[in-house]
Amino acid sequence: MLALLLLCLRFCGLAGEPTVRQCGTVPSARVTRTAARAGGIYLTSRGTLRVLLVFASFPDDETPNPWWPAHQAPLYMHQFIDPDTTTRSDAPFSLTAYFRSMSLDQFHLVGEAVWVETLHSRDEYANGSYARANTAVLQERVDSLVDFSQYDAWTNSAPFTNDNVPDGQVDMIVMVWRTSIFPFVGEASLGHGAAIVADGKRIEMGYPGNYAVPLGSGVTCEYLYSDDPAKAMHTMAHELGHWLLGAPHPYNGTKEAGKHSYWGILCDGHRISSCANAYEREMLGWITLPEIPGDTVIALQDYVTTGAACKYHPPNGEESEYFYFENHQRRSVFDDATANTSDRGIWILHQQGPYSELDNLRVRASDGDWHWETPGDTSSSLPQVPPVFVRGMPQVGPGLSNRDMIPTPRNAVNWMSAYQDQAGLLSVGAFYAGELFHGALNAQDSPPDSDGSGPNPVFSPCSNPSSHTWDNTPSGFSLEIIGAQNGVLTLRSSSDLLSLSPARRYLGIDPTVPAHEPGRLALAWGSQWAEGQALESGVNWSELESRGGSFGSWTPVYQGPATSIAGLPSDSRGTVFYRARVRTSQGKFSSWSNVFRETFQTTSVPAGGSAGTIGSKAALEVNYPNPFNPSTLIRFELPHSSGVRLSIYDILGRCVRNLVDGHRSAGMHAVVWDGTDNLGQKVPSGVYMYRLSAGSSTAVRKMILTR
């Protein structure tokens, strides 16, 4: 983890550093891309392309690199690219395997890899550009080793027009330098210098998207001293991506804030992955994406290995705005959409429009969007001092997830690298890449019901994250996972929000209630939070449960129509965990909410000291709610197993309902009275007593039913 964080510091900085040393490609010529113009813009995206990989080092470079020893070829050099289409290597750092996997076996990079050491020192190029270094090494060291005529098989006559015929120009050279002296880690050209000729073929130094030097024959990358082979390969793939997808980066907006972390061939420099996203695959002609109509059922297989995905265009969104839905089951070594290896399911990419120099692509993480608080900084395990982020109230739309750059009053440029949870535990990690947090919608997001069927996760105008448009306007789009089998997830979309399960709720301190007294708690899971989740109009039932400790059994606390509870009583167990869910009038339950944790200050009650005690460690608790309508929860705790009788009496002392009559084990128990008698008839409003008998002990409390 620490190595990853140190690498992050170089690419994007932390706690106040603006983004530095990314890809150096600067777009000039703009190319309009539509789904009808699928394919590579300046390079073929289909068929076989011979590529020359040149690994170059300087004679005076002694900097340690575990993967590339000084004065030697890098380890596994020949595994970076296959010599032919029959080899089919599967190394995680194979450029051939990467593009074969991303293209679903439609695009094959083959060729050879050579290593050379320059005739000149590193200092000679320290203040120069790629062009001088590349030109010198190609002419002085590589020309005698390689037949460049083997690398001319394609002609790019216009954007998206690639023909499998030679044109006298080398198609693609990937220069990989053992250094960090150049201005950028990668550049989609050979340096924008003058062309050279080798073996009768022109080697152009520019990039087709650049007005000044519009002809090119390659890209340039640095193999950073801290990089492993897979990271070096991802840098190469990114630069080749500019030839396939164009010059613009969908993360280079001029605004400091509003930046997002995601996956893709052209992902940002601080990302740890470059798994092609559905937009890129569609634009390159590798997959065809169906658009989701208003009401449909879709089964999605694993996205990376099959290309199965779908998209939705909100009618009230921007012209080219889409939600992309990908099922990531991590069945490929290149499925690195997240650093969280257990986070599998439907990932949602929200795209504002075609790639441009804007921050217009973000993950709609299932953890939701929030207001983030910064109680302080930390230097734990980090060479810099980033802010510690604590998740506050939900902010659907204007809020941010762990995969967004989070501004603070002190600095607008903050990727989350230090997180403090509700219990106060501080964690340090690559949270912008998905570590620790949950980003995928999954049919197993929440514990199953008693019958073994788990409730379904939902993406809708009422969920967090919501299906709102890029400008935070409700889109009306709703989708839920209704089935999962062997990694295949079945989705159902509907224009009728109430035909789907309600959205998972947020459970927290009710902000509409003044600060609760010690030992008494006000919780809410409705729509109490400013800019929080809306509540479906059909929700008419709620369930709140609690347990003592992390592994105890859940017991009911409240069942009824309310979505908030004020004044939960003190709990003798100390730390208590709560969760809630809601149900619609059509009988559909939401997933269980987040688990809310509260530590109560406990007090002991002497035996016989109050009407609620039945022994030194046992108690009959105050019912909740009280007054109540139509139901209330009664909890009691036994110091040891015994026969138990819990009955309800009216004000005249008549028994109206027997709730418990039998043997019970030691521990906490809970039972709900629904306001009916032993015949199932509703009893009238009034004062009622509930009496617990356990062994030789008896306890009585009072409650009020209001109809």
N, C-alpha and C positions, 0 to 999 in steps of 0.2 A: 504493500500500500504506500509506504513512504517513498519508494522509488518512483511510483506513479505520480505522487504529489510533487516530488522534485522536478520531474519532467514537465509537469503542468506549469511550474513556475517559469520555465524557459519559454514555453509557448504563449501563455496568456497572462502570466503574472497573477498575484493574489493580493487582496487587500490594498488596492490603490494603484496597481500597475496597469496601464492600458495594454491591450493586446499587442504583442511584438513578435517578430520573426516567424511569420506564417508563410503561406504560399505567396510568392512575389508576383503572380500574374495580375496585370492591370488591364482591365477590359477597355477597348476603344471602339472597335466596330461592333455594333449591336445586331444580333441575329434574332429574328422573331421565330420562336419555336411553337408549334402546335402539335396536337396528337396526330394530325394528318401528315406531319413531316417527321415521322419516326426514323431513327437511325442516328449514326454519328455525324456530327456537324463537319469536322475537319479530318476525321479518321473513320475508317469502316468500323462498324459495330457487329459485323457478321463475317463469317468465313475465317480464313487463316491469315494472320499477319506475322511476318518475321520481324523480330525486334532484337537489336543488339544491345546487350547490357555491358557497360564499361565501368568497372570498379577502379577508381584511381586514388592514389595516395601520394603524399609528398615525402621526399627522402629525409627531411628533417623533422618529421612528425613522430614523436615518441610517446604521445599521449596514450595512456592505457585504454584499451577497448577489449572487453572480454570476448566479443564476437568478431573482431577484426584485428588480429595481432599486427603490430608495426612491421613494415617491410615484407608483408605476406598478403596473400589473397584472403578475403574474408572467409570465415567458416561457412561451409555448405554453399559456396558460391554457385556451383553448377545446378543446385536444386532450386534456385530462384526462377529459372525458366526452363521449360522442356525443350529438347532438341527437335522434337517432331510431335505430331498429333497422336502417335500410338503410345507414347511413354505414359502419359496420364498420371503424373505424380500427384500426391495429395498432401504434400507438406503445407503446414499452416502459413508459411512464408513464400509459397510458390506463386509468382505472378500469373503463371499459366493456370494453376488450379483456381485462383481467385476469380479470374474473368470467365473461366469455363463454368464455374459454379454460379456466378452472378447472371451470366447470359443463358443459363440452362442449356449448356453445350452448343451454343450458337456462335460463339466468338472464341477463337483459339489463338493465343499468343505463343509462338515458338521462336527459337533462335539459339543464340549462344551467349555465354558470359565470359568475359576476359578480365584479367587484372593487370594493371600497369602501374609503374611508379614514375612520376614525372622526372624530367631532367633538371627541373628548376626547384628552388626552395619554396616553402609555403609563403615566406615573406614577400616574394616577388609578386604574388597575387592577392596579398592581404587587403590592399586598398583598391583592387580592380574589380572587374565583373566576372561573371561566368564566362563571357565570350572569350577573353584572352586565355584563360586556363583551358577551356574546352578545345579551342582551336589548336593550341600548342600540343596538347596530349593526343588529339586525334591525328595530327600531322606527324608528330615526332615519335609516337609510341604505338598507336593502334593501327595505323595504315599498313604496317609491315606484317601484322598478325591476322588481318581480317580482309576478306573479299567483299567489299561494299556493294558489288553488283548483285549480291544475293539479297539485298535489302531494299530493292526497288521492284514492287509488284503491284502497287496501287496508284491511282490518280484521283486526286480530289480537285474537280474542276469548278465546283461551287459548293456552298454550304448544303449538306445533306446529299451531295452527289459524289459517290465514291465508286469507281470502276476498277475491276481487277485487271488492270493493264499497266505496264511500266510507263513512267513519264520522265525518266532521266534524273530523278531526285530520290534520295534515300528516304524511306517511309518513316522510320522511327528508331532513334538511338536514345537509350536511357543512360545518362551519365550519373554515376553515384560516387560521391567524393567522401573520403575519410577525413572530414574536417568540419569546422564550424565557423570558418572565416568569412563566408559569403553573406550577403545581406539577408537572405531568406533561406529557410530550410528546403524549400522547393520552388521551382520556377518552370512554367510550361514552355520553355524555349531553351535553346543552347546559349543564350546570352545576347541576342539581337546584334550580332556582329556581321562582318562580311562573310559571304558564302565561300566555301572551299570545295575543291574537287578531289575525289579519291576513286581510283578504279573506274574512271569515266562517269562517275555519278556526283551530282551536286549535293553537298551537305549544307542545307540552309540553316541559319542560326536563329531565325525569328519565330514568330507565332502568328497563325493566320488571323487572329482577332486583333492584331496590332497594326494600326495604319502605317506606322513608320517602317516596320520590317514584317511584311505580311506573309512571308514564306518561311517555313520551318521544317526541320527534320528530326526534332527530338526535344527532350526535357532534361532538366538537371535537378538532382536531389543531393542532400547531405545525409550521410549515415552517421547520425549523432553518436557521440561516444557512449551515451547512456541508452541508446536504442538496442533492442533485440532484433533478430531478423524479421519477425512479423511486423514490427513497427516500421522498419525500413521499407518493407514491401508496401505497407499502406501508404507511405509517402509517395512511392512510385505510382501506385494506383491513383492517388489523388491527382497527380500532375497529368497522367494519361487521361484522367477524367475530363480535364479542360479541353482536350482535343475531341473527346466524344460529346461533351455536354455544353461546351462554350466557356468563355472567360469568366462570367460573373460568379461571385460567391454569394450564396443566400445567407450570409452572416456578416457582411462588411458594411452594414449601415453606419452612417456618420454619428447617429445618436449613441451616447455612451450606454444608456440603459436600454432595455427592451431586446436584449440578445438572448438567444436560446440554444440549448445543446440538443443534438439529435444525431442520427446516423445517416450515412450516405457516402457515395464516392467522393463528393465534394463537401464533406463535413469539415468543420472548423479544425484548426491546428491543435486545440487542446483536447479534442476528442480521442478516445482510445480505440475507436472502431471506424471502419469504412464499409460496412455492409450496405450494399446498394438499396436505397429505399424504392417504394413502388412507383413514385413519380419518375425517378431516373430509369428504372427498368422499362417503364412504359414509353418514355421518350426515346429510348434507344431501340425500341422495337422488339425487346426481349419478351414482353408479356403484353396481353391485352386486358385492360381492366374494365369489368362491367360496372356501370353506374347503378347504384341502389335506387329502385323506385320507391314510392311511398310505402307500400306494403309488400313484403317479400320475405322468404326464408332462404338463407344462403349457408352452405356448408363450406368451411375454409380449412384446407389442409395446411401443412407446414409451409410458411411463406418462402423461406430461403431455398428449400430443396425443390419445391414445385412451382413457385411463382404465383401461387393462389393469393389473391387480394381483391379488394373492391374499393370503390370510392363513392362519395356523395357530394354533390354540389348544392349548397344552400341557395335557394332561389333569391333570397334577400341579401345574399353575400356579394362579394366582389366578383367581377366577371369570370376570373379564373381561379376562384377560391374553391378548395376541395378539402374534405376529410378523407384520409386514406386509412384503410383498415388492414392490418397485416397480422397473421397468426404466427408468432415466433415461439417455436417449441425447442429451439437450440439443437436441431438435428444435423447441423453443419458446423464445422470448425470456424466458418466465417460468419456465423450468426452471433454477432457481438453488438446487438442493439442496446444492450445494457451490461454493466459490470456485475449485476446481481444474477448469478447463474441459476437461481431457483425461480426467477421472475419470468414465468411463461404464460402466454395467453395472447389476447388481442391488444396490439399496440396501435394507438391512434396518432397519426401525423396530421397536423392542421396546417395547410399551406395557403398563404394569402394570394399567391399568384406565381407565374413562372419565375425561374431563378433570375435574380438581378442583384445588384449591389445593395440589397436591403436585408434586414433580419426578418425574413418572411416565412419561416418554417419552424414549428415548435411541436414538442411532444405534449399531448393531452394526457398527462400521467394520471393513473387511477387513484393515486394518493390525493389528488385534488389541488386546488389553488387556495392560497392562504395569505393572510397578513403575517409577515415575519417580523419578529422583535429581535433586538440585538442587545442583550443585557451586558455584554462586555466583549473583550478580546481574549485570545489564547495563544500561547507560544508552544503549546504541547505538540511535540513531534514535528514541528514545522520550522523552517529557517526564517519565515516571516511571521507576522502577527495578524492573522485574519480575524474578522468578527465571528463571534459565536451566534448562531441563529437558533431561535426558539419559535416553534410554530404557534401562532396566535389564533385569531378567529378565522373562519372560512370567508373567503372573498371570491365568490364565483364571478369570473369575468375579469375584473381589474386585479385580482390576486395573482400570485406567482407560485409555481411548483419548484421542487428541488432541482429541476433541470433548466430553470431560467436563471439569468443573471439577476441578482437581487440588490437593488440600490439601498444604501443606508444614508442617514443624514450627513455622514462624513465623506462618503465615497459612493459614486454611482456604479463602479466596476467591481462587483463581488460575485465570484462563483462560490457556491456553498462548499466549504471544506471543513467546517466545524459545526456540529449540530448537537444540541442539548435536548433530550427528550423530556417527557412530562415528569419522570422520576428524578430529573436532574443529572442523568448520566451523560457525560460529554463523549462524543465520538468524533474522530478525525478520519476523513476519507474523501474519495472522489465522488461525491454525491451528485454532481452535475452529470455524471456518467451513469447514474442509476444505482450506485452502491447503497446498500442498506434499505433504501426506500422501495416502494412497490409501484410499478408503472403500468403493468398490463391488467386489462380486464380479464378475469378468469372465473370459470364456473366453480372453482374451489376457493374463491376469495374468502368465504365465511364458513363457520362450522355448519354441518348439515342439521336439518331438523330431526326430530326423534324418529321419523319414518325413513331416514336415510337419504332423503332428497334435498339437496341444498338449494337455497334461494338463488336467483339469477342476478348477476351484476347488470347494471343498466347505464346507458349513456343517453342522456335526454336533457331537455331544458331545465329539469329539476335536479339533475345529478351534479356532483362536484368531482371531476370537471364537467362543465356543461357543454351542450352542443350549440352554444351561442356562436354567432359569426365572429369574424376577426375584429369587428368594431363593437362587439358585445351586444348584439341584437339577437333576441331569441329566434332560433331558426325553425323551431317546431319539429325538428328531427329527433326520433327516438329509436334506440336499438338495444336489444338485450341478448345475452347468451342463453340459449334454451337447452343446449345439450353439449356433451363432451364425451368422445370415445376415441381412444388410441391417438390422442393428439389432434383429432379433427373436431373443430368447434362449430356448432350450428348457431347462426345468428338469425334473429327475427327483427325486422324493422316494421314500424306501424305509424300511421298518421294519427291514430287514436291513442293518446298517451295512457289512458286508463285501461287499455287492453294489455299493457305490459305490466311487469312488476314495478312497484314504486321504487324510487331511488334510495340508495343507502344513505342513512342520515348521519349527521354530525352530532355527537353527544358531548356536551360541555356545560360549564357553569352558565346558568341563565343570566344574561346581561341585563334583563329587565327587572331583576330582583336586587335590592340592596345587599351589600356584603353579608354573607350568612354568618350567623353566630357560630362560635366554636362548637364543633360536634354536630352542627345541623347544616344541611347542604341543599342548594337549589339547583336542579339540573333541568336541561331542556334539550329537545331534539327536533324541534319544529322549525319555524322561520324567524326566530328571535334575533338573529345576528344581522347587523347592518351589512348589506351587500352579500348576504349569505344565501343559502339554498332556499329556493321556493319549495312549497309543499303541494303535492298533487291534490287537486280539489276532491278526489275520491277517497282520500285517506280518512278513516273514521275510527281507527283502533290503534292502540300502541301497547307495547310490552316492554317493561324495564326489568332487567335481571341484575343480580349481584352475586359475587362470590368473595370469600376471604382467601387471600393468597393467589398465586399464579396458577395453581393446579387443582383448586377445589371445584366442587360442582356448582353450576349456576342454579340459583333459586329465584323465583319470581319476587319482585318488589311491587310492581304495579301493572295492572291490566285495565284498560279503559280508553275513553276517547281523547283524553288530554295528551298533549305533547310536551308537557313540562311538569315538574314536581318541585314544590317549595317546601323546605323544612324537613328533609329526610333526617330521621333521628340518628343519634350517635350510635356507633357500632362497636361492640366490645372486641371485635377481631382486629382492631387497629387499622391496617391498610385494607381497603375494600376496592374491588373492581366492579365497574358497571358497564352494561351494554344495553342498547335499545334497538327496536325495529318497529316498523309500522305496517299496517294492513289496509288495503282499499276495500270499498264496498263490494268489490267483486271477489274478495277473498284472497287476493294476491299479497304475499309478504315481501318486504324489502330484505336485502341482506342485513345482517347484524351490523350495527354501527361500529365505529372505532371503540376500543376499550378505554373507558375513563377511569383514572386511578385517583383515590382520595385516601389520605391517612388521617384518621380521627384521633383525637386525644381521648383515650379511654379512662373511665373512672370505675372504681369497684363499689359494689353495693353490698353492705353487710347482709347476712342471712336474716330474713324476716324484717329487713329494714324498710321495705316498701311493698305496696300492693302487687308489684310486678315480679318480686323475687320468689323463687321456689327452692332455693338452696344457695350455697356459697358461690357457685359458678354458673347457676342456671337462671334464666330470666324469661318472663313473658313481656315482649316488647310492645310499645305503643303501636297501634295499627296505623297503617298509612294507605290512603289519605284519611284524615279525620278532621272535620266532617267529610262524608263521602256520598257518592251516587254515581254509578249503581253498585260498585264493588269496592272492597278494601282488602288489604293484605295484612295478615296476622303472622308474626314470626315468634318462635320460641326456641330456646336452647336447653338441652338436657345434659346434666353432668355425667349421666350414665344411662344405659338402656333401661327402660321401664315401661309399664303400662301407662297409656296417656289417654285422657279424655278432654276434648276441647269443645265447649258448648256455648251457644248464644242464648241469652235470656232477655226478656223484655223488662220494662220498669216495674212490673208486678211480680217478677220473679218466675215467670213461666218460661220453660225451655221451648224455644222456637226452632232451633236447629242444632243438630249434633254434627260437628265438622270432622272431628277425629275421635275414634274409639277403637283403640288397639295398641299393640306393642310398637314402640319406636326405639331406634338406636340412639346412642349418645351423639350430640352435635346439634347443629342448627337446622330447624325445620320451618317451613312456610306453607301457609294455606290461604286461599282466597275465599272470602264470603261474598256471594253475589247478591245479598239482600233478599234471599228467599227462605221460606221455612222448609220443614222436612217433607212437605207435600209438593214443593216446587212453586208455591205461590209467593208473590211479592209481598213483603211485610210493609206496613206503613212507616212514614217518617216518625222519628222519635229517638229517644235515648235507649241504648241497649248495652248490656254487660256481656263480656266474654270471659269465661272461667276455664282455667287450665288446672287439671289435676294430674299429677305425676308422682306415682308412689304415694308417700305420705305427705307430699307438699301440695299446696293449693295457691293459686294466684288469680286475681280478678282485676280487670280494667274496664273502662267505660268508653263508649264511642257513640257518635251521632250520625244517623242516616237522614239525609234530606232529599225528598223527592221533588 
